[in-house]
Amino acid sequence: MFSFSSHGSFSKTEAALKRMAKGDIFDALDQYAREGVAALANATPIDSGLTAASWDYEITRSGRSYSIIWTNSNTVDDLPIAIMLQYGHGTGTGGYVQGQDYINPAMKPIFDQIAAKVWKAVTSA
C-alpha cells in the first residue's frame, strides 16, 4: 500500500504546468529558427552563394509536439545542393566530390541553446 500526504500549496507547480500546457515554453521557437537559418547560411560553403541564401524554416505543430524544420530550396536537376555539399556526390564524369560536414557544427550551438532554455523552464517551474 502506498499513501501520500502534503502540507502547503501546489500553486507554483500548477501554474508552471499550466504554462507548459499552453505552449509558453515554445514561444522562442521562431527566434531559434531564424538563428538556425543565419548559422546555416554562414556555414554553407560558398561558390555562387545561392545555396547559402536559400535557407529557410518552418515551424510545425502536431498535438503537443512542435518541430523546427530547416529547408534549403536550391536544387539542380531536382537534387538538393545543400545535401550534396554535406554528404558528397558523384560527378557526371565518374568522379566523386567528398562531402563537408558543415550543417552539424553550425546547428550544435542552436540545439544547445534550445536544450538549455527548455531545461531552465522545466527546472524553474
The first five atom37 places (N, CA, C, CB, O) and aatype in JSON, in Angstrom:
{
  "aatype": [12, 13, 15, 13, 15, 15, 8, 7, 15, 13, 15, 11, 16, 6, 0, 0, 10, 11, 1, 12, 0, 11, 7, 3, 9, 13, 3, 0, 10, 3, 5, 18, 0, 1, 6, 7, 19, 0, 0, 10, 0, 2, 0, 16, 14, 9, 3, 15, 7, 10, 16, 0, 0, 15, 17, 3, 18, 6, 9, 16, 1, 15, 7, 1, 15, 18, 15, 9, 9, 17, 16, 2, 15, 2, 16, 19, 3, 3, 10, 14, 9, 0, 9, 12, 10, 5, 18, 7, 8, 7, 16, 7, 16, 7, 7, 18, 19, 5, 7, 5, 3, 18, 9, 2, 14, 0, 12, 11, 14, 9, 13, 3, 5, 9, 0, 0, 11, 19, 17, 11, 0, 19, 16, 15, 0],
  "atom_mask": [
    [1, 1, 1, 1, 1],
    [1, 1, 1, 1, 1],
    [1, 1, 1, 1, 1],
    [1, 1, 1, 1, 1],
    [1, 1, 1, 1, 1],
    [1, 1, 1, 1, 1],
    [1, 1, 1, 1, 1],
    [1, 1, 1, 0, 1],
    [1, 1, 1, 1, 1],
    [1, 1, 1, 1, 1],
    [1, 1, 1, 1, 1],
    [1, 1, 1, 1, 1],
    [1, 1, 1, 1, 1],
    [1, 1, 1, 1, 1],
    [1, 1, 1, 1, 1],
    [1, 1, 1, 1, 1],
    [1, 1, 1, 1, 1],
    [1, 1, 1, 1, 1],
    [1, 1, 1, 1, 1],
    [1, 1, 1, 1, 1],
    [1, 1, 1, 1, 1],
    [1, 1, 1, 1, 1],
    [1, 1, 1, 0, 1],
    [1, 1, 1, 1, 1],
    [1, 1, 1, 1, 1],
    [1, 1, 1, 1, 1],
    [1, 1, 1, 1, 1],
    [1, 1, 1, 1, 1],
    [1, 1, 1, 1, 1],
    [1, 1, 1, 1, 1],
    [1, 1, 1, 1, 1],
    [1, 1, 1, 1, 1],
    [1, 1, 1, 1, 1],
    [1, 1, 1, 1, 1],
    [1, 1, 1, 1, 1],
    [1, 1, 1, 0, 1],
    [1, 1, 1, 1, 1],
    [1, 1, 1, 1, 1],
    [1, 1, 1, 1, 1],
    [1, 1, 1, 1, 1],
    [1, 1, 1, 1, 1],
    [1, 1, 1, 1, 1],
    [1, 1, 1, 1, 1],
    [1, 1, 1, 1, 1],
    [1, 1, 1, 1, 1],
    [1, 1, 1, 1, 1],
    [1, 1, 1, 1, 1],
    [1, 1, 1, 1, 1],
    [1, 1, 1, 0, 1],
    [1, 1, 1, 1, 1],
    [1, 1, 1, 1, 1],
    [1, 1, 1, 1, 1],
    [1, 1, 1, 1, 1],
    [1, 1, 1, 1, 1],
    [1, 1, 1, 1, 1],
    [1, 1, 1, 1, 1],
    [1, 1, 1, 1, 1],
    [1, 1, 1, 1, 1],
    [1, 1, 1, 1, 1],
    [1, 1, 1, 1, 1],
    [1, 1, 1, 1, 1],
    [1, 1, 1, 1, 1],
    [1, 1, 1, 0, 1],
    [1, 1, 1, 1, 1],
    [1, 1, 1, 1, 1],
    [1, 1, 1, 1, 1],
    [1, 1, 1, 1, 1],
    [1, 1, 1, 1, 1],
    [1, 1, 1, 1, 1],
    [1, 1, 1, 1, 1],
    [1, 1, 1, 1, 1],
    [1, 1, 1, 1, 1],
    [1, 1, 1, 1, 1],
    [1, 1, 1, 1, 1],
    [1, 1, 1, 1, 1],
    [1, 1, 1, 1, 1],
    [1, 1, 1, 1, 1],
    [1, 1, 1, 1, 1],
    [1, 1, 1, 1, 1],
    [1, 1, 1, 1, 1],
    [1, 1, 1, 1, 1],
    [1, 1, 1, 1, 1],
    [1, 1, 1, 1, 1],
    [1, 1, 1, 1, 1],
    [1, 1, 1, 1, 1],
    [1, 1, 1, 1, 1],
    [1, 1, 1, 1, 1],
    [1, 1, 1, 0, 1],
    [1, 1, 1, 1, 1],
    [1, 1, 1, 0, 1],
    [1, 1, 1, 1, 1],
    [1, 1, 1, 0, 1],
    [1, 1, 1, 1, 1],
    [1, 1, 1, 0, 1],
    [1, 1, 1, 0, 1],
    [1, 1, 1, 1, 1],
    [1, 1, 1, 1, 1],
    [1, 1, 1, 1, 1],
    [1, 1, 1, 0, 1],
    [1, 1, 1, 1, 1],
    [1, 1, 1, 1, 1],
    [1, 1, 1, 1, 1],
    [1, 1, 1, 1, 1],
    [1, 1, 1, 1, 1],
    [1, 1, 1, 1, 1],
    [1, 1, 1, 1, 1],
    [1, 1, 1, 1, 1],
    [1, 1, 1, 1, 1],
    [1, 1, 1, 1, 1],
    [1, 1, 1, 1, 1],
    [1, 1, 1, 1, 1],
    [1, 1, 1, 1, 1],
    [1, 1, 1, 1, 1],
    [1, 1, 1, 1, 1],
    [1, 1, 1, 1, 1],
    [1, 1, 1, 1, 1],
    [1, 1, 1, 1, 1],
    [1, 1, 1, 1, 1],
    [1, 1, 1, 1, 1],
    [1, 1, 1, 1, 1],
    [1, 1, 1, 1, 1],
    [1, 1, 1, 1, 1],
    [1, 1, 1, 1, 1],
    [1, 1, 1, 1, 1],
    [1, 1, 1, 1, 1]
  ],
  "atom_positions": [
    [[0.84, -1.18, 0.0], [0.0, 0.0, 0.0], [0.88, 1.24, 0.0], [-0.96, 0.0, 1.22], [1.96, 1.25, 0.59]],
    [[0.42, 2.25, -0.66], [1.17, 3.49, -0.78], [0.26, 4.64, -0.42], [1.76, 3.66, -2.21], [-0.89, 4.71, -0.87]],
    [[0.76, 5.55, 0.39], [-0.02, 6.75, 0.7], [0.86, 7.97, 0.57], [-0.63, 6.67, 2.12], [2.09, 7.89, 0.67]],
    [[0.22, 9.09, 0.34], [0.95, 10.34, 0.13], [0.18, 11.45, 0.84], [1.12, 10.65, -1.4], [-1.04, 11.56, 0.72]],
    [[0.91, 12.26, 1.55], [0.27, 13.43, 2.16], [1.18, 14.63, 1.97], [-0.03, 13.2, 3.67], [2.4, 14.5, 1.85]],
    [[0.56, 15.78, 1.96], [1.33, 17.0, 1.74], [0.71, 18.14, 2.53], [1.39, 17.35, 0.23], [-0.49, 18.18, 2.79]],
    [[1.57, 19.06, 2.89], [1.12, 20.26, 3.56], [1.56, 21.44, 2.7], [1.69, 20.37, 5.02], [2.65, 21.41, 2.12]],
    [[0.77, 22.44, 2.62], [1.15, 23.62, 1.84], [0.4, 23.68, 0.53], [0.0, 0.0, 0.0], [-0.64, 23.06, 0.35]],
    [[0.96, 24.46, -0.38], [0.28, 24.76, -1.63], [1.06, 24.21, -2.81], [0.08, 26.27, -1.79], [2.29, 24.17, -2.8]],
    [[0.34, 23.78, -3.82], [0.94, 23.36, -5.08], [0.74, 24.43, -6.15], [0.34, 22.03, -5.54], [0.84, 24.13, -7.34]],
    [[0.46, 25.66, -5.75], [0.1, 26.7, -6.72], [1.22, 26.99, -7.71], [-0.27, 27.98, -5.98], [0.94, 27.2, -8.89]],
    [[2.48, 27.0, -7.27], [3.59, 27.26, -8.21], [3.73, 26.12, -9.21], [4.91, 27.45, -7.44], [3.94, 26.35, -10.4]],
    [[3.61, 24.9, -8.72], [3.69, 23.74, -9.62], [2.54, 23.74, -10.61], [3.7, 22.43, -8.81], [2.75, 23.51, -11.8]],
    [[1.34, 23.99, -10.12], [0.18, 24.03, -11.0], [0.31, 25.15, -12.04], [-1.1, 24.22, -10.19], [-0.03, 24.95, -13.2]],
    [[0.8, 26.31, -11.64], [0.98, 27.42, -12.58], [2.0, 27.06, -13.65], [1.42, 28.7, -11.84], [1.8, 27.37, -14.82]],
    [[3.1, 26.42, -13.25], [4.13, 26.03, -14.2], [3.59, 25.0, -15.19], [5.36, 25.47, -13.47], [3.85, 25.08, -16.39]],
    [[2.84, 24.03, -14.69], [2.26, 23.02, -15.57], [1.26, 23.63, -16.54], [1.58, 21.92, -14.75], [1.19, 23.22, -17.7]],
    [[0.49, 24.61, -16.09], [-0.46, 25.29, -16.97], [0.27, 26.06, -18.07], [-1.36, 26.24, -16.16], [-0.14, 26.04, -19.23]],
    [[1.38, 26.75, -17.7], [2.16, 27.49, -18.7], [2.72, 26.52, -19.74], [3.31, 28.28, -18.04], [2.68, 26.8, -20.94]],
    [[3.25, 25.4, -19.27], [3.82, 24.42, -20.2], [2.73, 23.84, -21.1], [4.53, 23.3, -19.43], [2.95, 23.62, -22.29]],
    [[1.55, 23.59, -20.54], [0.44, 23.04, -21.33], [-0.02, 24.02, -22.4], [-0.74, 22.66, -20.42], [-0.44, 23.6, -23.48]],
    [[0.05, 25.33, -22.12], [-0.35, 26.35, -23.1], [0.67, 26.48, -24.21], [-0.56, 27.69, -22.42], [0.36, 27.03, -25.27]],
    [[1.88, 26.0, -23.99], [2.91, 26.1, -25.01], [3.84, 27.28, -24.82], [0.0, 0.0, 0.0], [4.61, 27.6, -25.74]],
    [[3.82, 27.94, -23.67], [4.71, 29.08, -23.44], [6.17, 28.7, -23.61], [4.48, 29.66, -22.06], [7.0, 29.54, -23.97]],
    [[6.5, 27.46, -23.34], [7.88, 27.02, -23.43], [8.39, 27.08, -24.88], [8.02, 25.59, -22.89], [9.59, 27.09, -25.12]],
    [[7.46, 27.13, -25.84], [7.82, 27.15, -27.26], [7.77, 28.53, -27.89], [6.92, 26.22, -28.01], [7.91, 28.66, -29.1]],
    [[7.56, 29.56, -27.08], [7.45, 30.91, -27.62], [8.7, 31.35, -28.38], [7.18, 31.89, -26.5], [8.6, 32.16, -29.31]],
    [[9.86, 30.85, -28.01], [11.11, 31.29, -28.62], [11.48, 30.5, -29.87], [12.23, 31.2, -27.62], [12.55, 30.73, -30.44]],
    [[10.63, 29.59, -30.3], [11.0, 28.77, -31.46], [11.3, 29.59, -32.7], [9.89, 27.8, -31.76], [12.24, 29.28, -33.43]],
    [[10.53, 30.63, -32.96], [10.77, 31.45, -34.14], [12.16, 32.1, -34.08], [9.69, 32.54, -34.28], [12.87, 32.15, -35.08]],
    [[12.53, 32.58, -32.9], [13.86, 33.19, -32.72], [14.96, 32.16, -33.03], [14.03, 33.73, -31.27], [15.9, 32.46, -33.76]],
    [[14.83, 30.95, -32.48], [15.84, 29.93, -32.71], [15.85, 29.47, -34.16], [15.62, 28.74, -31.79], [16.9, 29.15, -34.7]],
    [[14.68, 29.43, -34.78], [14.61, 29.04, -36.19], [15.36, 30.05, -37.05], [13.14, 28.94, -36.64], [16.11, 29.67, -37.95]],
    [[15.17, 31.34, -36.77], [15.88, 32.38, -37.53], [17.39, 32.32, -37.27], [15.35, 33.79, -37.15], [18.19, 32.5, -38.19]],
    [[17.77, 32.05, -36.02], [19.2, 31.91, -35.71], [19.79, 30.71, -36.44], [19.41, 31.77, -34.19], [20.94, 30.76, -36.9]],
    [[19.01, 29.64, -36.56], [19.47, 28.47, -37.31], [19.69, 28.78, -38.78], [0.0, 0.0, 0.0], [20.67, 28.34, -39.37]],
    [[18.77, 29.54, -39.36], [18.92, 29.95, -40.77], [20.21, 30.76, -40.94], [17.68, 30.77, -41.25], [20.96, 30.54, -41.89]],
    [[20.45, 31.69, -40.04], [21.67, 32.51, -40.13], [22.92, 31.65, -39.97], [21.65, 33.62, -39.05], [23.9, 31.83, -40.69]],
    [[22.9, 30.72, -39.01], [24.06, 29.85, -38.79], [24.32, 28.98, -40.02], [23.84, 28.96, -37.55], [25.47, 28.8, -40.42]],
    [[23.26, 28.43, -40.61], [23.43, 27.6, -41.8], [23.94, 28.42, -42.98], [22.11, 26.92, -42.16], [24.81, 27.98, -43.73]],
    [[23.39, 29.61, -43.15], [23.83, 30.48, -44.25], [25.31, 30.84, -44.1], [22.98, 31.76, -44.31], [26.05, 30.85, -45.08]],
    [[25.73, 31.13, -42.87], [27.13, 31.48, -42.64], [28.08, 30.31, -42.82], [27.3, 32.05, -41.25], [29.24, 30.49, -43.2]],
    [[27.6, 29.09, -42.55], [28.46, 27.91, -42.61], [28.47, 27.24, -43.98], [28.03, 26.92, -41.58], [29.36, 26.43, -44.25]],
    [[27.52, 27.55, -44.83], [27.41, 26.88, -46.13], [28.6, 27.25, -47.01], [26.09, 27.26, -46.83], [28.9, 28.43, -47.2]],
    [[29.28, 26.23, -47.55], [30.38, 26.52, -48.49], [29.86, 27.38, -49.64], [31.02, 25.2, -49.03], [28.78, 27.14, -50.18]],
    [[30.64, 28.38, -50.01], [30.17, 29.35, -50.98], [30.89, 29.18, -52.31], [30.37, 30.77, -50.45], [32.12, 29.21, -52.39]],
    [[30.1, 28.99, -53.35], [30.59, 29.06, -54.71], [29.9, 30.26, -55.34], [30.32, 27.71, -55.53], [30.53, 31.29, -55.6]],
    [[28.6, 30.12, -55.57], [27.84, 31.25, -56.1], [27.13, 32.01, -54.98], [26.83, 30.76, -57.13], [26.74, 33.15, -55.17]],
    [[26.97, 31.37, -53.81], [26.24, 31.99, -52.71], [24.76, 31.65, -52.73], [0.0, 0.0, 0.0], [24.04, 31.99, -51.79]],
    [[24.29, 31.0, -53.79], [22.87, 30.7, -53.92], [22.4, 29.71, -52.85], [22.58, 30.14, -55.3], [21.32, 29.9, -52.28]],
    [[23.17, 28.68, -52.56], [22.77, 27.71, -51.54], [22.72, 28.36, -50.17], [23.74, 26.51, -51.52], [21.78, 28.12, -49.41]],
    [[23.7, 29.17, -49.85], [23.72, 29.86, -48.55], [22.51, 30.78, -48.4], [25.02, 30.67, -48.4], [21.97, 30.92, -47.31]],
    [[22.09, 31.39, -49.48], [20.97, 32.33, -49.44], [19.6, 31.62, -49.5], [21.08, 33.32, -50.58], [18.56, 32.27, -49.4]],
    [[19.6, 30.3, -49.68], [18.36, 29.57, -49.89], [17.83, 28.86, -48.65], [18.56, 28.56, -50.98], [16.89, 28.07, -48.74]],
    [[18.41, 29.12, -47.47], [17.93, 28.5, -46.23], [16.66, 29.19, -45.75], [19.02, 28.56, -45.14], [16.51, 30.41, -45.88]],
    [[15.76, 28.41, -45.21], [14.52, 28.92, -44.62], [14.08, 27.94, -43.54], [13.39, 29.1, -45.72], [14.8, 26.98, -43.25]],
    [[12.93, 28.15, -42.95], [12.45, 27.24, -41.92], [10.93, 27.21, -41.9], [13.0, 27.66, -40.55], [10.25, 28.09, -42.43]],
    [[10.43, 26.16, -41.27], [9.0, 26.02, -41.0], [8.89, 25.57, -39.54], [8.3, 24.98, -41.99], [9.72, 24.81, -39.06]],
    [[7.88, 26.04, -38.86], [7.58, 25.55, -37.52], [6.25, 24.82, -37.62], [7.53, 26.72, -36.45], [5.25, 25.4, -38.04]],
    [[6.25, 23.56, -37.22], [5.03, 22.76, -37.3], [4.61, 22.32, -35.91], [5.24, 21.54, -38.22], [5.43, 22.24, -34.99]],
    [[3.33, 22.06, -35.78], [2.79, 21.57, -34.51], [1.94, 20.35, -34.8], [1.96, 22.68, -33.79], [1.12, 20.34, -35.72]],
    [[2.15, 19.33, -34.02], [1.35, 18.11, -34.13], [0.96, 17.72, -32.71], [2.14, 16.95, -34.86], [1.78, 17.19, -31.95]],
    [[-0.27, 17.98, -32.36], [-0.7, 17.73, -30.98], [0.04, 18.65, -30.03], [0.0, 0.0, 0.0], [-0.07, 19.87, -30.13]],
    [[0.77, 18.07, -29.12], [1.56, 18.86, -28.16], [3.03, 18.95, -28.56], [1.45, 18.24, -26.77], [3.85, 19.43, -27.78]],
    [[3.35, 18.52, -29.74], [4.74, 18.49, -30.21], [4.96, 19.6, -31.24], [5.09, 17.12, -30.8], [4.16, 19.79, -32.15]],
    [[6.06, 20.31, -31.08], [6.45, 21.35, -32.02], [7.76, 20.94, -32.68], [6.59, 22.73, -31.31], [8.61, 20.29, -32.05]],
    [[7.94, 21.31, -33.94], [9.17, 21.0, -34.67], [9.61, 22.21, -35.46], [8.98, 19.79, -35.6], [8.79, 22.95, -36.01]],
    [[10.91, 22.4, -35.52], [11.5, 23.37, -36.44], [12.11, 22.55, -37.57], [12.6, 24.3, -35.73], [12.9, 21.63, -37.33]],
    [[11.74, 22.88, -38.79], [12.28, 22.2, -39.96], [13.03, 23.24, -40.78], [11.14, 21.5, -40.81], [12.44, 24.19, -41.28]],
    [[14.33, 23.05, -40.91], [15.14, 23.95, -41.73], [15.17, 23.4, -43.14], [16.59, 24.12, -41.16], [15.38, 22.2, -43.34]],
    [[14.95, 24.26, -44.12], [14.88, 23.84, -45.52], [15.87, 24.64, -46.35], [13.44, 24.01, -46.07], [16.28, 25.74, -45.98]],
    [[16.22, 24.06, -47.49], [17.04, 24.76, -48.45], [16.44, 24.49, -49.82], [18.55, 24.32, -48.37], [16.31, 23.34, -50.23]],
    [[16.09, 25.55, -50.52], [15.37, 25.42, -51.78], [16.26, 25.34, -53.01], [14.44, 26.58, -51.93], [15.74, 25.2, -54.13]],
    [[17.57, 25.42, -52.85], [18.44, 25.4, -54.02], [18.63, 23.97, -54.52], [19.81, 26.03, -53.69], [19.16, 23.11, -53.81]],
    [[18.19, 23.72, -55.74], [18.35, 22.41, -56.36], [18.89, 22.59, -57.78], [17.01, 21.63, -56.39], [18.73, 23.64, -58.4]],
    [[19.52, 21.53, -58.26], [19.93, 21.45, -59.66], [19.44, 20.09, -60.14], [21.5, 21.62, -59.85], [19.8, 19.06, -59.57]],
    [[18.64, 20.09, -61.17], [18.02, 18.85, -61.67], [17.32, 18.09, -60.55], [19.08, 17.95, -62.34], [17.44, 16.87, -60.45]],
    [[16.6, 18.82, -59.71], [15.86, 18.28, -58.56], [16.75, 17.66, -57.49], [14.89, 17.25, -59.04], [16.24, 16.96, -56.62]],
    [[18.04, 17.91, -57.52], [18.95, 17.41, -56.49], [19.24, 18.55, -55.5], [20.28, 16.86, -57.12], [19.63, 19.64, -55.92]],
    [[19.05, 18.3, -54.2], [19.28, 19.34, -53.19], [20.77, 19.62, -53.0], [18.64, 18.94, -51.86], [21.51, 18.76, -52.51]],
    [[21.2, 20.8, -53.38], [22.62, 21.14, -53.34], [23.16, 21.13, -51.9], [22.84, 22.52, -53.97], [24.29, 20.69, -51.68]],
    [[22.39, 21.6, -50.94], [22.86, 21.61, -49.54], [23.19, 20.2, -49.07], [21.79, 22.24, -48.62], [24.18, 20.01, -48.37]],
    [[22.4, 19.23, -49.44], [22.64, 17.83, -49.05], [23.85, 17.27, -49.79], [21.39, 16.96, -49.32], [24.64, 16.53, -49.21]],
    [[23.99, 17.63, -51.05], [25.15, 17.17, -51.82], [26.44, 17.73, -51.23], [25.01, 17.58, -53.31], [27.45, 17.03, -51.17]],
    [[26.4, 19.0, -50.8], [27.58, 19.58, -50.16], [27.9, 18.87, -48.84], [27.37, 21.07, -49.92], [29.07, 18.66, -48.52]],
    [[26.88, 18.52, -48.09], [27.05, 17.87, -46.8], [27.6, 16.45, -46.94], [25.72, 17.84, -46.05], [28.54, 16.08, -46.24]],
    [[27.01, 15.66, -47.83], [27.33, 14.23, -47.89], [28.19, 13.81, -49.08], [26.07, 13.46, -47.93], [28.64, 12.67, -49.14]],
    [[28.41, 14.72, -50.01], [29.19, 14.38, -51.18], [28.3, 13.92, -52.32], [0.0, 0.0, 0.0], [27.11, 13.69, -52.13]],
    [[28.89, 13.78, -53.5], [28.11, 13.38, -54.67], [29.03, 12.93, -55.79], [27.21, 14.52, -55.14], [30.2, 13.3, -55.86]],
    [[28.46, 12.13, -56.68], [29.17, 11.72, -57.88], [29.11, 12.81, -58.92], [0.0, 0.0, 0.0], [28.22, 13.66, -58.91]],
    [[30.07, 12.79, -59.81], [30.09, 13.77, -60.89], [29.64, 13.09, -62.18], [31.5, 14.39, -61.07], [29.58, 11.87, -62.26]],
    [[29.32, 13.88, -63.15], [28.89, 13.35, -64.44], [29.98, 12.61, -65.19], [0.0, 0.0, 0.0], [29.7, 11.89, -66.15]],
    [[31.23, 12.78, -64.78], [32.35, 12.13, -65.47], [32.89, 10.93, -64.7], [33.46, 13.13, -65.69], [33.97, 10.43, -65.01]],
    [[32.14, 10.48, -63.7], [32.56, 9.29, -62.96], [33.38, 9.58, -61.71], [0.0, 0.0, 0.0], [33.8, 8.65, -61.02]],
    [[33.61, 10.81, -61.42], [34.37, 11.17, -60.23], [33.46, 11.3, -59.01], [0.0, 0.0, 0.0], [32.26, 11.05, -59.08]],
    [[34.05, 11.68, -57.91], [33.3, 11.85, -56.67], [33.82, 13.08, -55.94], [33.43, 10.58, -55.76], [35.02, 13.29, -55.82]],
    [[32.89, 13.91, -55.46], [33.22, 15.08, -54.67], [32.9, 14.75, -53.21], [32.45, 16.36, -55.16], [31.75, 14.48, -52.88]],
    [[33.9, 14.78, -52.37], [33.75, 14.47, -50.94], [32.85, 15.52, -50.28], [35.13, 14.41, -50.24], [32.97, 16.71, -50.56]],
    [[31.97, 15.07, -49.41], [31.12, 15.98, -48.66], [31.88, 16.7, -47.56], [0.0, 0.0, 0.0], [32.98, 16.3, -47.19]],
    [[31.29, 17.74, -47.05], [31.88, 18.53, -45.97], [30.8, 18.72, -44.89], [32.42, 19.92, -46.48], [29.75, 19.29, -45.16]],
    [[31.07, 18.23, -43.69], [30.09, 18.36, -42.61], [30.07, 19.81, -42.13], [30.42, 17.39, -41.43], [30.88, 20.21, -41.3]],
    [[29.15, 20.57, -42.66], [29.0, 21.97, -42.25], [27.7, 22.2, -41.51], [29.07, 22.88, -43.47], [27.59, 23.17, -40.76]],
    [[26.7, 21.34, -41.7], [25.4, 21.52, -41.07], [25.45, 21.24, -39.57], [24.36, 20.61, -41.73], [25.01, 22.06, -38.76]],
    [[25.99, 20.08, -39.18], [26.01, 19.71, -37.77], [26.78, 20.69, -36.89], [26.62, 18.34, -37.62], [26.26, 21.1, -35.85]],
    [[27.99, 21.09, -37.26], [28.69, 22.07, -36.41], [27.98, 23.43, -36.34], [30.1, 22.27, -36.93], [28.03, 24.1, -35.31]],
    [[27.32, 23.82, -37.42], [26.6, 25.1, -37.43], [25.39, 25.05, -36.51], [26.17, 25.48, -38.85], [25.06, 26.04, -35.85]],
    [[24.73, 23.91, -36.46], [23.48, 23.8, -35.7], [23.67, 23.43, -34.24], [22.6, 22.8, -36.35], [22.77, 23.66, -33.44]],
    [[24.81, 22.86, -33.88], [25.02, 22.44, -32.49], [24.8, 23.56, -31.49], [26.42, 21.89, -32.33], [24.12, 23.33, -30.49]],
    [[25.33, 24.78, -31.7], [25.06, 25.84, -30.72], [23.57, 26.2, -30.61], [25.85, 27.08, -31.08], [23.1, 26.55, -29.53]],
    [[22.85, 26.11, -31.7], [21.41, 26.41, -31.68], [20.69, 25.34, -30.86], [20.83, 26.48, -33.12], [19.85, 25.65, -30.02]],
    [[21.02, 24.08, -31.11], [20.4, 22.98, -30.35], [20.74, 23.09, -28.87], [20.87, 21.62, -30.9], [19.89, 22.84, -28.02]],
    [[21.98, 23.46, -28.57], [22.38, 23.62, -27.16], [21.59, 24.74, -26.49], [23.9, 23.91, -27.07], [21.19, 24.61, -25.33]],
    [[21.36, 25.84, -27.2], [20.57, 26.95, -26.65], [19.13, 26.52, -26.38], [20.59, 28.15, -27.6], [18.55, 26.86, -25.35]],
    [[18.55, 25.78, -27.32], [17.18, 25.31, -27.14], [17.1, 24.38, -25.94], [16.67, 24.59, -28.42], [16.21, 24.52, -25.1]],
    [[18.03, 23.45, -25.85], [18.03, 22.5, -24.73], [18.19, 23.23, -23.4], [19.16, 21.47, -24.89], [17.52, 22.89, -22.42]],
    [[19.07, 24.22, -23.35], [19.28, 24.97, -22.11], [18.02, 25.75, -21.72], [20.46, 25.94, -22.25], [17.67, 25.8, -20.54]],
    [[17.35, 26.34, -22.69], [16.12, 27.09, -22.39], [15.03, 26.17, -21.88], [15.64, 27.84, -23.63], [14.33, 26.5, -20.92]],
    [[14.87, 25.04, -22.52], [13.84, 24.09, -22.08], [14.18, 23.57, -20.68], [13.72, 22.91, -23.08], [13.3, 23.48, -19.83]],
    [[15.44, 23.23, -20.46], [15.85, 22.73, -19.15], [15.6, 23.77, -18.07], [17.33, 22.32, -19.16], [15.11, 23.45, -16.98]],
    [[15.92, 25.02, -18.36], [15.69, 26.1, -17.38], [14.2, 26.25, -17.09], [16.26, 27.42, -17.91], [13.8, 26.43, -15.94]],
    [[13.38, 26.18, -18.14], [11.93, 26.33, -17.95], [11.37, 25.19, -17.11], [11.22, 26.39, -19.32], [10.49, 25.4, -16.27]],
    [[11.88, 23.99, -17.34], [11.38, 22.84, -16.6], [11.84, 22.86, -15.14], [11.84, 21.54, -17.29], [11.07, 22.57, -14.23]],
    [[13.11, 23.21, -14.94], [13.65, 23.15, -13.57], [13.28, 24.37, -12.74], [15.15, 23.01, -13.61], [13.38, 24.32, -11.51]],
    [[12.86, 25.46, -13.36], [12.49, 26.64, -12.59], [10.98, 26.72, -12.37], [12.99, 27.91, -13.29], [10.47, 27.7, -11.82]],
    [[10.29, 25.7, -12.82], [8.82, 25.7, -12.74], [8.33, 25.73, -11.31], [8.25, 24.48, -13.43], [7.12, 25.74, -11.07]]
  ]
}
